[in-house]
Amino acid sequence: MKNAKHNNQVRIVGGTHRGRKIAFADSDGLRPTPDSVRERLFNWLGQDLTGKTVLDLFAGSGALGFEAASRGAAKVVMVEFERRVAQNLVRQAEIFGWDAAVSVVRQDAAAYLQSAAVQFDVVFLDPPFSWQGWDDLFGLLSGRLKPGAEVYIEAGKIPDLPQWLDVRREGRAGQSKYLLAVYQSSSRFNDNYS
């Protein structure tokens, strides 16, 4: 029988650190993306993220961002608002030897997007289920995406998406729904999020 608790560890499912465990801090609403979902996501993205710039906007356990680092991402930015959780992400990056490739920013997601000067190839959006800021987030996100960027969304209910996100894959696991979309940077998309 599978234990309902996750024992504050998740396993990296692929790449150079496959099988290693990431420890994470307790936090209300923190629910690491399950191994099977991460495996599917990285099959969709391709196993090798060499040279990619990745944003894990609601980093939480760090499972998605550390998975990207294990698969060769050149730069992973993890944004986490809660101090204790962010401090743990820094510790885990140091333990894995990723302190050069992984940077942890303790900031609100919207504030980060407003101030960031970087554009990303891959973005992970996995906020707490109770989070309600999708419209504002999409309004800020498009300016941080490289043409053809891939955006992963995991939520209890998938939000209404802007026209510039073209859904390529979808799935469901328990209460979570998730999808992978591609950023269409064409100016023909003129909606409330641009």
trRosetta pair geometry for C-beta under 8 A, 3 or more apart (Angstrom, degrees):
i j d omega theta_ij theta_ji phi_ij phi_ji
3 7 7.4 47 103 -34 141 103
6 9 6.8 -160 148 52 83 50
6 10 6.8 -5 175 -72 126 78
6 32 6.2 163 177 32 167 120
8 23 6.0 30 135 -159 95 73
8 24 5.5 -146 -169 63 76 65
8 25 7.3 25 -150 -107 120 10
8 26 6.5 -63 -95 -59 120 75
9 21 4.5 7 -176 179 120 120
9 22 6.5 152 -154 73 63 45
9 23 5.5 -32 -95 -97 82 56
9 24 7.2 162 -91 14 31 79
10 21 6.9 155 77 -153 28 71
10 22 5.2 -16 60 55 81 100
10 24 6.9 19 3 -6 99 123
10 32 4.6 -151 -66 171 141 159
10 35 7.3 -180 -166 -66 91 81
10 61 5.6 72 1 154 133 142
10 63 4.6 -30 99 -98 158 115
11 19 6.4 -24 -167 -144 109 27
11 20 7.3 149 -151 80 64 31
11 21 5.5 -41 -94 -97 63 71
11 22 7.7 -178 -88 13 15 79
11 35 6.0 9 62 -95 102 121
12 15 6.8 -72 162 54 119 102
12 17 4.8 24 83 106 162 96
12 18 5.8 -125 110 -111 95 30
12 19 6.8 -33 68 29 83 25
12 20 5.1 11 26 58 118 80
12 21 7.6 -148 0 -85 78 23
12 22 6.6 93 -47 -27 88 104
12 66 6.2 -100 -92 125 111 106
12 67 5.8 174 -139 -98 81 67
12 70 5.0 129 -172 -50 136 165
13 18 6.6 -7 151 -134 20 83
13 35 5.3 134 -74 -156 128 87
13 38 5.4 144 18 99 135 115
13 39 4.9 -98 144 -75 154 89
13 42 7.3 172 82 30 112 141
13 67 6.7 6 35 -125 84 116
14 18 5.3 1 -130 -94 18 106
14 39 7.1 123 -29 -116 116 73
14 42 5.8 -165 41 111 144 156
14 47 6.2 -113 166 -149 145 95
14 67 6.9 54 49 -161 85 92
14 70 6.5 138 93 113 56 121
14 71 6.0 31 107 -79 103 106
15 18 5.8 156 56 -50 48 84
15 47 7.6 179 -70 175 73 85
15 67 7.1 146 9 -169 134 54
15 69 7.8 135 134 97 161 46
15 70 3.2 130 86 136 138 86
15 71 3.9 -109 -82 -71 128 56
15 72 6.8 -153 -137 -19 115 73
16 70 5.4 -151 45 -162 73 68
16 71 7.8 -171 3 -74 78 26
16 72 7.6 111 -17 -60 111 71
17 20 4.4 -54 173 24 94 131
17 66 7.6 -70 77 164 145 97
17 69 7.8 13 15 101 133 91
17 70 4.2 -102 38 -118 98 113
17 96 6.2 -4 -106 -148 156 117
18 70 6.9 133 -52 170 56 135
20 70 8.0 -173 43 -104 115 134
20 96 7.1 125 126 -109 154 104
22 61 6.6 107 110 161 123 92
22 62 5.8 -136 175 82 147 109
22 63 6.4 -175 58 -90 145 62
22 66 5.5 137 -84 61 146 168
22 92 5.5 48 -150 -154 90 141
23 88 7.1 -111 108 -171 85 115
23 92 6.5 -166 53 -89 73 110
24 30 7.1 -157 139 158 129 142
24 32 6.9 151 27 -67 157 121
24 60 7.2 31 -166 147 144 69
24 61 3.9 -60 -81 -132 166 75
24 62 6.4 -175 -94 21 113 95
24 63 7.9 -51 -47 -43 144 86
24 85 7.3 20 -172 -141 91 84
24 88 6.0 110 -143 131 48 142
24 92 7.6 -12 -81 -51 66 148
25 30 7.8 101 88 13 67 175
25 82 8.0 -147 90 114 132 124
25 84 5.1 -173 173 134 164 99
25 85 4.9 -139 59 -96 123 59
25 87 7.8 58 -38 65 147 86
25 88 4.3 -169 -26 -23 107 155
26 30 7.2 177 -167 47 34 133
27 30 4.1 77 68 -21 95 128
27 60 7.1 -145 62 -140 134 80
27 82 5.6 133 -131 85 140 170
27 84 7.2 171 -78 79 107 109
27 85 5.2 -8 -48 -67 149 126
28 128 7.8 28 120 -123 74 144
29 128 3.4 2 171 -128 134 125
29 129 6.8 -148 -147 25 96 75
29 130 6.4 -88 -112 21 132 107
30 60 4.7 159 -137 -155 94 110
30 61 6.3 126 177 -45 112 85
30 85 7.0 -175 -86 -112 143 138
30 128 7.5 -54 -66 -91 40 95
31 60 7.7 -34 43 -180 37 157
31 128 8.0 110 12 -122 95 63
31 129 7.8 24 18 -26 136 102
31 176 7.8 -165 116 -65 133 124
32 60 6.8 -171 -87 122 61 122
32 61 4.0 -11 -91 17 102 161
32 63 4.7 101 -158 -26 103 144
33 37 5.1 -114 177 87 94 122
33 38 5.2 115 114 -59 114 93
33 41 7.5 -2 160 -7 147 146
33 63 5.3 -163 43 94 88 136
33 64 5.9 62 19 -59 140 97
33 126 6.2 -75 -58 -132 111 161
33 154 6.2 -157 -100 -48 110 177
33 176 7.8 158 -123 -177 72 169
33 178 8.0 72 -134 -88 115 151
34 37 4.8 88 62 9 83 103
34 38 7.0 -154 95 -4 41 88
34 173 5.9 -131 36 146 133 151
34 174 7.8 113 -23 5 141 122
35 38 5.8 -62 -148 40 29 108
35 39 6.1 31 156 -22 67 107
36 39 5.7 -51 -147 34 30 114
36 40 6.5 30 153 -17 62 105
36 173 6.7 157 85 -117 111 142
37 40 5.7 -53 -150 37 33 111
37 41 6.2 37 151 -22 66 106
37 154 7.4 77 161 -112 144 136
37 171 7.0 175 -129 102 88 136
37 173 5.0 -103 -69 -1 117 155
37 176 7.1 -14 -96 98 160 141
37 178 6.3 100 -162 17 122 158
38 41 5.5 -51 -144 36 33 115
38 42 6.3 21 161 -10 67 107
38 63 6.3 -106 -80 152 144 111
38 64 6.8 -152 -116 -96 106 66
38 67 5.6 -144 -171 -96 127 166
39 42 6.3 -61 -146 42 26 101
39 43 6.4 32 152 -21 62 106
40 43 5.6 -54 -150 34 32 114
40 44 6.5 33 151 -19 65 104
40 171 6.2 38 129 -31 154 171
41 44 5.7 -58 -157 34 32 112
41 45 6.3 21 152 -12 68 109
41 64 7.7 -41 106 -125 159 99
41 152 5.9 39 -147 -126 123 146
41 178 7.3 -63 -80 146 109 142
41 180 6.8 149 -138 -67 75 121
42 45 5.3 -49 -135 44 41 109
42 46 7.7 -71 177 72 61 27
42 47 6.2 64 152 -112 101 50
42 67 6.4 -120 -63 155 135 123
42 71 6.4 -167 -149 -66 129 161
43 46 8.0 39 -173 -76 24 17
43 47 7.3 9 -101 -66 46 78
44 168 7.3 138 -170 103 117 117
44 169 5.1 -115 -126 30 138 161
44 180 5.0 169 140 0 147 165
45 49 6.8 0 141 -79 126 102
45 122 6.6 38 -138 -119 133 136
45 150 6.1 161 -115 104 91 162
45 152 7.9 -47 -63 -57 118 123
45 180 7.2 -147 -63 -136 77 146
46 49 7.4 139 85 -70 92 61
47 71 6.3 -143 167 -144 55 119
48 71 6.1 -161 -122 175 29 91
48 72 5.6 4 -162 36 72 143
49 52 4.3 -71 179 29 88 132
49 54 6.8 19 170 -55 144 129
49 68 5.4 -45 64 -159 168 78
49 71 4.5 72 15 109 101 104
49 72 5.1 164 67 71 64 82
49 73 4.4 -15 117 -69 123 76
49 121 8.0 155 -162 96 95 131
49 122 6.8 -53 -139 -1 125 152
50 71 7.9 -108 -42 142 60 66
50 72 3.8 -38 -76 146 67 136
50 73 7.6 -121 -94 -77 19 23
50 74 7.3 65 -177 -49 44 84
51 72 7.4 -4 -2 141 53 104
51 73 7.9 -76 56 -145 21 38
51 74 5.0 24 -137 -36 26 121
52 68 7.3 -98 88 -172 122 111
52 72 7.7 84 23 103 93 82
52 73 4.9 -61 73 -125 91 79
52 74 6.3 163 55 13 32 87
52 121 4.2 -115 -152 71 90 143
52 122 5.5 32 167 1 134 113
53 73 7.2 116 -104 -173 17 99
53 74 6.2 -41 -72 66 64 101
53 75 4.7 0 -123 63 78 106
53 77 7.8 20 179 -4 86 101
53 118 6.5 -141 168 174 142 118
53 119 7.3 90 83 95 142 52
53 120 5.1 -127 109 -126 95 58
53 121 5.2 116 48 4 68 93
53 122 7.6 170 87 30 44 74
53 146 7.7 105 54 -19 113 130
54 65 6.6 159 119 -129 121 71
54 68 4.4 -165 152 159 178 158
54 69 8.0 -131 51 -55 140 63
54 73 4.6 -35 -4 -149 126 150
54 75 6.9 178 29 94 68 57
54 76 4.6 -14 70 -111 108 73
54 77 7.2 -178 93 25 56 65
54 120 6.4 82 -126 -158 17 111
54 121 6.8 -47 -73 61 58 87
54 122 4.6 -17 -113 72 83 104
54 123 7.5 172 -161 -82 57 34
54 124 7.3 28 178 -8 99 100
55 76 7.9 169 -83 -159 22 54
55 77 5.1 -15 -112 65 68 102
55 79 7.2 8 -171 -5 90 110
55 118 7.8 156 -71 100 113 120
55 120 4.4 -66 -10 -96 109 161
55 122 7.3 -178 29 96 64 56
55 123 4.6 -6 64 -116 105 78
55 124 6.9 -162 99 28 58 68
55 144 7.2 29 -31 143 163 128
56 59 4.6 77 119 -98 112 80
56 62 7.2 86 123 -133 161 50
56 64 5.1 157 -120 88 117 105
56 65 3.4 -83 -16 -62 153 108
56 68 7.3 -164 -53 15 112 135
56 76 6.5 21 -5 -178 108 98
56 77 7.1 -173 30 90 68 50
56 78 4.6 -11 67 -111 113 71
56 79 7.0 -178 91 23 60 68
56 124 4.7 -1 -118 55 65 121
57 79 5.1 -10 -149 50 44 120
57 109 5.0 62 170 -133 105 110
57 112 7.2 -179 -140 75 84 140
57 113 7.7 12 -130 -56 124 105
57 123 6.5 26 -26 -171 113 96
57 124 6.5 -169 15 82 76 62
57 125 5.5 1 46 -100 127 66
57 127 7.8 -39 103 -64 102 87
57 137 7.9 102 153 -153 157 123
58 79 7.1 -29 -70 85 29 88
58 80 7.3 86 -163 -102 38 63
58 109 6.2 -26 -69 -76 81 130
58 124 7.8 -115 42 116 72 87
58 125 6.7 65 9 -155 107 46
58 126 5.4 -141 70 74 112 58
58 127 4.4 174 -63 -91 166 57
58 128 7.3 -143 -176 -16 142 61
58 131 7.6 -104 -103 -33 153 167
59 62 5.4 18 172 -87 101 61
59 64 7.7 -137 -135 53 57 96
59 65 5.6 -17 -130 -7 100 139
59 78 3.7 62 -96 -171 147 99
59 79 6.0 158 -20 58 103 37
59 80 4.3 -72 48 -59 109 103
59 85 7.6 158 88 142 95 111
59 86 7.7 91 64 -101 131 67
59 89 5.8 32 131 -101 141 153
59 104 7.2 -96 39 -130 173 89
60 63 7.6 -24 89 12 100 90
60 80 6.7 174 -45 -114 29 112
60 85 6.5 -50 -138 -175 35 139
60 126 7.0 -81 12 100 132 108
62 65 5.2 -70 -159 55 67 106
62 66 4.8 59 145 -22 98 111
62 78 6.1 -5 -115 -129 87 153
62 88 7.9 -141 -16 111 129 92
62 89 4.9 155 -71 -120 128 95
62 92 5.9 159 69 79 165 150
62 93 7.9 -133 -151 -54 149 84
63 66 6.4 -61 -136 42 18 103
63 67 6.1 24 159 -24 59 111
64 67 5.7 -56 -149 34 27 115
64 68 6.6 29 153 -20 62 104
64 124 4.3 139 138 -146 151 168
64 126 6.5 146 -18 6 147 140
64 152 7.4 -162 -149 81 141 143
65 68 5.6 -52 -153 32 33 112
65 69 6.6 34 150 -18 65 102
65 76 4.7 127 -168 173 93 128
65 77 7.9 -111 -131 78 129 26
65 78 4.5 -10 -91 -83 177 105
65 89 7.9 30 71 -153 142 121
65 102 6.7 102 152 -133 114 114
65 124 6.9 -132 -59 35 71 143
66 69 5.4 -48 -147 35 39 114
66 70 6.3 43 152 -22 66 103
66 76 7.7 144 -75 132 31 167
66 92 6.8 -57 -86 136 139 125
66 93 7.7 -140 -97 -87 96 69
66 96 6.9 132 -146 -4 111 171
66 98 7.4 169 -127 33 77 166
66 102 7.4 7 -94 -99 64 151
67 70 5.7 -53 -150 35 31 114
67 71 6.5 17 153 -8 63 112
68 71 5.8 -68 -149 46 31 104
68 73 4.2 24 151 -22 94 142
68 76 5.3 142 89 -99 119 125
68 122 6.7 -177 -124 91 137 142
68 124 7.8 -139 -36 -28 134 129
69 72 8.0 140 -177 8 28 11
69 73 5.5 -69 -88 48 41 105
69 76 5.0 -78 -64 -6 95 147
69 93 7.9 179 -80 -124 174 86
69 96 7.4 93 112 121 138 142
69 98 4.9 29 179 -137 149 147
69 101 5.5 130 -135 110 105 128
69 102 5.5 -29 -85 -62 145 112
73 76 5.1 80 102 -58 139 95
73 101 6.8 126 94 173 80 120
73 122 7.5 -97 -111 44 125 130
74 101 6.8 -142 167 -139 29 99
75 101 6.2 -144 -105 -164 39 64
75 103 7.5 -6 -167 7 92 102
75 118 7.8 -118 115 -155 143 148
76 98 7.6 -5 42 167 123 128
76 101 6.1 45 17 141 91 86
76 102 4.7 -17 70 -109 106 75
76 103 7.4 170 88 26 56 60
77 102 8.0 165 -86 -158 24 53
77 103 5.4 -16 -113 67 68 95
77 105 6.3 11 -175 -4 97 117
77 116 7.8 110 140 -125 168 131
77 118 6.9 142 -24 67 151 155
77 120 7.7 -106 33 -91 116 122
78 86 8.0 166 115 -129 105 74
78 89 5.4 -141 109 177 149 148
78 102 6.5 17 -7 -173 112 99
78 103 7.2 -174 27 91 73 44
78 104 4.9 -23 71 -109 104 70
78 105 7.0 171 85 23 49 70
79 104 8.0 157 -88 -162 26 53
79 105 4.9 -23 -106 70 72 103
79 107 5.9 -58 -153 62 100 87
79 109 5.9 117 118 -103 136 63
79 112 4.7 -54 -125 -48 145 172
80 85 5.1 -127 169 107 136 107
80 86 4.2 179 84 -80 114 84
80 89 6.0 147 7 -7 149 148
80 104 6.6 -24 24 -165 109 98
80 105 7.6 141 26 77 60 53
80 106 6.2 -35 80 -110 74 60
81 86 7.6 -154 71 -45 11 120
81 106 6.9 92 -138 -169 23 65
81 107 6.7 -54 -98 110 65 18
81 108 5.3 44 -101 -88 117 52
81 109 7.4 -64 -48 -26 110 71
82 85 4.2 58 84 19 108 115
82 86 6.5 173 85 -14 52 88
83 86 5.8 -62 -146 38 26 109
83 87 6.3 26 159 -20 65 107
83 106 6.2 44 -105 -150 56 141
84 87 5.8 -52 -147 34 30 112
84 88 6.6 31 153 -19 62 104
85 88 5.8 -54 -153 34 32 112
85 89 6.7 36 148 -22 63 102
86 89 5.6 -50 -152 30 35 114
86 90 6.8 38 150 -20 64 100
86 104 5.5 146 -166 160 83 122
86 105 7.8 -85 -141 95 126 23
86 106 4.1 72 -178 -91 174 98
87 90 5.7 -50 -154 32 35 113
87 91 6.6 37 148 -18 65 104
88 91 5.5 -52 -150 36 37 114
88 92 6.3 35 153 -19 68 104
89 92 5.7 -54 -146 37 32 110
89 93 6.4 35 154 -21 64 104
89 102 7.9 -131 162 152 95 126
89 104 4.6 143 103 -109 119 140
90 93 5.8 -54 -151 34 30 112
90 94 6.6 29 152 -17 63 106
90 99 7.8 49 -165 -116 69 96
90 104 4.9 -112 -68 34 79 146
91 94 5.8 -59 -154 37 31 111
91 95 6.3 33 152 -22 67 106
92 95 5.5 -50 -144 34 35 115
92 96 6.3 21 160 -7 66 109
93 96 6.2 -65 -147 46 27 102
93 98 4.6 -97 -158 79 76 94
93 99 5.1 113 131 -83 103 59
93 102 4.2 -140 -128 82 127 131
93 104 6.7 -153 -10 -31 144 112
94 97 7.6 36 -177 -73 31 27
94 98 7.9 -95 -57 51 19 62
94 99 5.0 35 -92 -61 64 120
98 101 4.9 -67 -164 55 82 101
98 102 4.3 44 134 3 110 116
99 102 6.7 -60 -108 58 23 86
105 112 5.8 111 114 -115 141 123
107 111 5.1 -122 172 87 107 113
107 112 4.6 130 98 -64 126 93
107 115 7.9 -85 179 41 161 130
108 111 4.2 79 64 11 96 110
108 112 6.8 -163 86 -13 47 84
109 112 5.8 -57 -152 32 28 112
109 113 6.6 22 156 -14 64 106
109 127 7.3 -62 -32 -91 158 115
109 133 7.3 152 71 87 123 141
109 137 6.4 -6 126 -111 125 110
110 113 5.8 -56 -148 38 33 109
110 114 6.4 36 153 -22 66 106
110 133 6.4 -96 -50 165 122 146
110 136 5.7 -10 -109 132 132 119
110 137 6.3 -104 -84 -89 85 67
110 140 6.0 140 -143 2 70 160
111 114 5.7 -54 -149 34 32 114
111 115 6.4 8 160 -2 65 113
112 115 6.3 -77 -149 47 27 95
112 116 5.7 35 160 -40 70 110
113 116 5.9 -41 -128 19 28 116
113 137 7.1 129 -3 -145 161 62
113 140 3.8 93 123 140 134 127
113 141 6.1 -59 -138 -77 144 53
113 143 7.8 113 175 64 95 98
113 144 5.8 -103 -143 -26 86 146
114 140 6.0 -64 -64 -136 65 132
116 144 5.8 39 90 -114 129 125
118 144 6.9 39 89 -154 63 93
119 144 5.8 -178 -118 -173 55 43
119 145 6.3 19 -162 122 91 6
119 146 4.7 111 141 -61 116 76
119 149 7.7 -127 168 -66 89 137
120 123 5.3 97 104 -64 142 90
120 144 5.9 23 9 147 99 90
120 145 6.1 -45 60 -110 79 51
120 146 6.5 -137 82 -3 28 91
120 149 5.9 79 99 -138 72 136
121 146 5.5 -14 -87 38 57 132
121 149 5.6 -161 -157 -119 26 81
121 150 7.1 14 150 23 65 83
122 149 6.7 -164 -70 -166 27 82
122 150 5.1 -8 -113 64 75 95
122 151 7.8 172 -159 -80 46 36
122 152 7.5 18 -176 -6 90 103
123 141 7.0 120 163 -157 172 116
123 144 7.6 92 -83 107 138 110
123 145 6.8 -72 -18 -96 133 96
123 149 6.5 42 -5 158 100 122
123 150 7.5 -176 28 93 65 50
123 151 4.8 -8 64 -115 104 76
123 152 7.0 -168 94 28 54 69
124 152 5.0 -12 -115 64 64 112
124 154 8.0 -4 -171 7 85 106
125 137 7.3 114 -135 154 134 145
125 151 6.6 14 0 -178 115 93
125 152 6.6 176 29 89 69 57
125 153 4.8 -13 73 -107 110 69
125 154 7.2 171 94 25 60 64
126 152 7.5 -11 -49 115 96 99
126 153 7.6 163 -74 -158 57 35
126 154 4.2 10 -112 54 92 111
126 155 7.6 -159 -135 -62 49 61
127 131 3.8 -59 140 39 132 158
127 133 7.7 178 -117 45 173 94
127 155 7.0 14 53 -99 83 97
128 131 4.9 118 63 -29 76 100
129 155 6.6 128 -119 -164 62 66
129 156 4.0 59 -143 -25 109 124
129 175 7.5 -14 -100 131 146 124
131 134 8.0 113 123 -46 93 76
133 136 4.9 -51 -175 48 91 112
133 137 5.3 98 123 -31 91 102
134 137 5.5 -62 -144 38 29 114
134 138 6.2 26 163 -18 68 105
134 159 3.8 -173 -152 -130 168 170
134 160 7.5 128 120 48 139 66
135 138 6.1 -56 -149 35 27 107
135 139 6.5 31 152 -22 61 108
135 159 7.9 -144 -49 177 61 139
135 192 7.2 -28 -157 121 103 122
135 193 7.2 -131 -158 -91 60 92
136 139 5.5 -57 -154 33 33 117
136 140 6.7 19 155 -9 66 108
137 140 6.1 -68 -154 42 31 102
137 141 5.8 34 155 -33 70 113
138 141 5.5 -51 -132 29 32 117
138 142 7.0 40 173 -32 63 94
138 159 8.0 -147 -38 107 127 137
138 161 7.6 167 -110 -149 144 49
138 162 5.0 159 176 -26 134 120
138 165 8.0 -87 -135 -21 115 129
138 193 4.1 -46 129 -139 110 131
139 142 7.5 -53 -165 12 19 103
139 192 7.5 -57 -85 138 101 71
139 193 5.2 -124 -79 -145 55 60
139 194 7.9 -78 -132 -4 60 10
140 143 6.8 -69 -177 35 44 106
140 144 7.2 22 143 -8 74 117
141 144 5.7 -77 -158 42 44 106
141 145 6.5 41 154 -32 79 109
141 151 7.6 68 164 -117 139 140
141 193 7.9 -17 48 177 95 114
142 145 6.0 -57 -150 22 36 115
142 162 7.2 -63 -64 83 123 162
142 164 6.0 54 -117 83 122 153
142 183 7.3 153 -131 -146 70 118
142 193 6.3 123 -27 138 129 95
142 194 5.9 -52 71 -116 168 60
145 149 3.9 -131 -165 33 96 149
145 151 7.2 -42 -109 -60 135 113
145 183 4.4 177 150 -101 146 170
145 185 7.3 -161 101 -81 105 103
146 149 4.8 121 54 -59 69 102
146 183 7.6 128 76 67 43 140
147 183 6.9 -142 -144 101 30 106
147 185 4.3 -80 -108 8 83 143
148 182 6.2 -24 -154 -170 51 107
148 183 6.4 -28 29 64 3 85
148 185 7.6 -56 -22 -7 52 110
149 182 7.3 153 80 -156 39 57
149 183 4.2 22 53 16 86 131
150 180 6.1 -6 -174 -172 105 100
150 181 7.3 154 -157 80 56 39
150 182 5.8 -31 -101 -100 64 67
150 183 7.6 -119 -64 -2 20 85
151 165 6.1 -65 55 -128 137 117
151 180 7.3 152 78 -157 44 51
151 181 4.9 -23 64 66 97 91
151 182 7.5 170 18 -91 82 17
151 183 6.3 90 -20 -51 113 91
152 178 6.9 4 -176 -174 89 105
152 179 7.4 178 -148 89 52 43
152 180 5.3 -20 -98 -102 75 75
152 181 8.0 171 -81 22 28 68
153 158 6.3 93 115 -133 127 88
153 159 7.5 -108 -175 29 146 90
153 161 7.9 -147 -1 -92 162 111
153 178 6.5 175 92 -148 53 59
153 179 5.4 -2 55 54 95 86
153 181 7.1 15 0 5 109 111
154 176 5.5 -1 -173 -169 98 117
154 177 7.4 171 -149 85 53 41
154 178 4.2 -11 -101 -101 79 102
155 158 5.8 141 58 -87 114 41
155 159 6.8 37 48 -22 169 81
155 176 7.2 136 73 -147 14 71
155 177 6.3 -26 70 61 65 85
155 178 7.7 136 17 -87 54 58
156 175 5.7 -20 -124 153 85 100
156 176 6.9 -66 -89 -103 44 47
156 177 7.2 57 171 15 15 90
157 177 6.9 43 -119 30 22 129
158 161 7.5 -25 159 -42 103 102
158 177 5.1 -86 -38 106 96 128
158 179 6.2 48 -119 -3 138 124
161 165 4.6 -98 177 69 120 126
161 167 7.0 141 36 -51 169 104
161 181 6.7 173 -152 -87 150 166
162 165 5.6 93 64 4 75 97
162 189 7.2 86 154 167 98 131
162 191 5.4 173 -152 75 87 135
162 192 7.5 -135 -111 63 98 68
162 193 3.6 -86 -92 44 136 148
162 194 7.2 139 -168 -47 140 75
163 184 7.7 -70 133 63 70 124
163 189 4.4 -172 95 -142 113 110
163 191 4.9 139 6 -21 108 137
164 183 6.1 14 149 -156 97 66
164 184 5.0 -145 -156 62 61 80
164 185 7.0 59 -159 -89 119 30
164 186 7.7 -170 -120 48 91 70
164 189 4.4 155 -68 107 86 165
164 191 7.5 -148 -13 29 89 114
164 193 7.1 -133 26 87 111 118
164 194 6.8 108 -22 -79 138 103
165 181 4.0 34 179 147 98 147
165 182 7.3 144 -156 65 55 32
165 183 6.5 -29 -99 -96 63 53
165 184 7.3 -160 -74 13 14 88
166 181 5.8 149 69 -165 36 86
166 182 4.9 -27 62 59 99 87
166 183 7.9 -163 18 -67 84 5
166 184 5.3 76 -23 -34 113 117
167 170 6.4 17 177 -54 123 103
167 179 5.4 -36 -139 178 105 135
167 180 7.6 112 -155 79 60 43
167 181 4.8 -46 -91 -97 49 94
168 179 7.9 137 49 176 58 87
168 180 5.3 -47 61 98 101 91
168 181 6.3 156 4 -113 81 33
168 182 5.8 62 -35 -17 122 101
169 179 6.4 167 90 -155 55 62
169 180 4.5 18 50 41 100 104
170 177 7.4 -9 -170 -179 97 93
170 178 7.2 162 -155 91 54 49
170 179 4.5 -17 -103 -102 74 93
170 180 7.9 -146 -68 22 41 64
171 177 7.5 169 92 -158 45 54
171 178 5.3 -13 64 64 87 92
171 179 7.4 166 21 -82 63 49
172 176 6.9 164 -156 93 54 57
172 177 5.2 -22 -104 -108 83 68
172 178 7.3 168 -87 21 34 72
173 176 5.1 -7 65 64 81 105
173 178 7.3 1 13 5 98 116
184 189 6.4 112 96 -27 106 140
186 189 6.0 100 82 -5 82 92
187 190 7.7 27 169 -60 62 90
189 194 6.5 151 113 -60 90 138
190 194 6.2 -88 -131 38 44 146
191 194 6.1 105 53 -7 59 100
